[in-house]
Amino acid sequence: MGTTLITNGQLIDGTGAPPRPFAGVLIRDATIDGIYPQLPPGGVQTDATIDLGGATLLPGLWDAHAHLGMVFPQPALHKTPHHELPADRTVRCGRAAMETLDHGVTSIRVVGEADYVDVAWKRAFEAGLFTGPRLFVCGRPLIATGGHGWQSGAGVEVDGPAEVRKAAREQLRRGADQIKLMITGGVASPTETMFESQMTMDEIEAAVEIAGLKGRKVAAHVGGPLGAKMAVRAGVASIEHGYHLDDEAIELMVEHGTTYVPTLAVTQDTEFVMNNNAPFAIAKIQAAAERHLASFQKALAAGVTIATGEDMPVPFAERIIPEIETMVACGMEPMAAIVASTKNAAELCDVADRLGTAEVGKVADLIAVRGDPSENISRLNDLLLVFKAGELVVDRRES
């Protein structure tokens, strides 16, 4: 792969440190080999040089809550996984994943997918069969019988700790990096509310136990505060959505170091909600929007670790930057939103030793944008370059 020197820009490294100018960032093969405030006498010998012209270099973005197969508007029954051929779904999901690189998303945490499509594409990308983002996958989500998402056919319905343990072991055997639990109802489901808890404490603890034996984490779909408190006390790594978190739930998250992936767009993106949901769902989402916003703001103020995920449909690649913009509009500082979209997500996936920040020795998953996104987060939309493991995979500079 050789060496590439990136010059004449500023660096946001993803650690939360202020932007700093650099004379050169050296990529050697797949890693960041050097960051130079000033180039050494005689310069640096490289195979290629890229002049950023004052643009900003930062780590590749993460989507920490994605479903490759989701579609909106909500599909007719014949388009759900019950009736979509696995081969068709596989092709569709792979295309969606590969498109993320065009938007600066170099890593995705897939929190539940049918037919182990996520595992298949993870392996295909790792093997170099296709160029796509890094995938951190959960396989099939674990759902209480009749619980949230059972209609999709993507999950494994389980009852009692023994069935949870068996299903969790099966996901790990198939190649899952984390286990996904559907602990409560959803925000817009026709037959349930986000407040009802559908898994019991011993079932949640069983999943955490089995994941822990493999050094893996559990991600918890949670709508209301009761489910959140059970999940955190049981030891899950992340609360997904958290549409309503009361003060006690937030205090527990701080105490236990639980990450919050708020997926704000689900309730805060009014245009998307109105255009892509059934009338009954719109009413339920609108009723939850104020609580969701308040939960995010209280968690932010309390110091809960936040990672960015959008829970939006195919093509979801174009939705991650609007999610980051929404977090900022809801009170998060732009630099904190960048950290949530890089470092925090990598930590949630246990790969912060090699990914998530732009530092010497880390893998060169990098993007370059015009302007300074720490001052105006919307600058993330003005993408110039994307590097995946040191390879330039997107180049939008004028020829």
Secondary structure, 3 states (H helix, E strand, C coil): CCEEEEECEEECCCCCCCCEEECEEEEECCEEEEEECCCCCCCCCCCEEEECCCCEEEECEEEEEECCCCCCCCCCHHHCCCCCCHHHHHHHHHHHHHHHHHHCEEEEEECCCHHHHHHHHHHHHHCCCCCCCEEEECCCCEEECCCCCHHHCCCEEECHHHHHHHHHHHHHHHCCCEEEEECECCCCCCCCCCCCECCCHHHHHHHHHHHHHCCCEEEEEECCHHHHHHHHHHCCCEEEECCCCCHHHHHHHHHHCCEEECCCHHHHCHHHHHHHCCHHHHHHHHHHHHHHHHHHHHHHHHCCCECCCCCCCCCHHHHHHHHHHHHHHCCCCHHHHHHHCCHHHHHHCCCCCCCCCCCCCCECCEEEECCCCCCCHHHHHCEEEEEECCEEEEECCCC
